[in-house]
């Protein structure tokens, strides 16, 4: 086995490891997103109402600054 073959093998190993790590990261992200959705459902409309209130407050503050 020549040096070129060793580098090709190493490159392939690193590529395989990268794909595996990317898959694991994707799975973890999906798990976190699922947990977030579950928490939103537990809090029900309270969470969405709070977000709407914050958005409305930000909108009002921006409008006040613009009106000055």
C-alpha positions in Angstrom: 0.0 0.0 0.0 1.4 3.3 -1.1 1.3 6.6 0.7 -1.4 7.8 -1.7 -3.6 4.9 -0.7 -3.1 5.7 3.0 -4.2 9.3 2.4 -7.2 8.2 0.5 -8.2 5.8 3.3 -7.6 8.5 5.9 -9.7 10.9 3.9 -12.5 8.4 3.6 -12.4 7.7 7.4 -12.6 11.4 8.1 -15.5 11.8 5.7 -17.3 8.9 7.3 -16.8 10.3 10.8 -18.0 13.7 9.6 -21.2 12.2 8.2 -21.8 10.3 11.4 -21.3 13.4 13.6 -23.6 15.4 11.3 -26.3 12.7 11.7 -25.9 12.8 15.4 -26.1 16.6 15.5 -29.3 16.4 13.4 -30.8 13.8 15.7 -30.0 16.0 18.7 -31.5 19.1 17.1 -34.7 17.2 16.2 -34.9 15.9 19.8 -34.6 19.4 21.2 -37.2 20.8 18.7 -39.5 18.0 19.7 -39.0 18.8 23.4 -39.7 22.5 22.7 -42.9 21.7 20.9 -44.0 19.4 23.8 -43.3 22.3 26.2 -45.3 24.7 24.1 -48.3 22.3 24.1 -48.0 22.0 27.9 -48.1 25.7 28.3 -50.8 26.0 25.7 -52.1 29.4 24.9 -50.2 31.1 27.7 -46.9 30.8 25.8 -48.4 32.2 22.5 -50.2 34.9 24.4 -47.0 36.0 26.0 -45.2 36.1 22.7 -47.9 38.1 21.1 -47.8 40.6 24.0 -44.1 41.0 23.7 -44.4 41.5 19.9 -47.1 44.1 20.4 -45.0 45.9 23.0 -42.0 46.0 20.6 -44.3 47.3 17.8 -45.7 50.0 20.0 -42.2 51.1 21.2 -41.0 51.2 17.6 -44.0 53.3 16.6 -43.4 55.7 19.5 -39.8 56.2 18.5 -40.8 56.8 14.9 -43.5 59.4 16.0 -41.0 61.5 17.9 
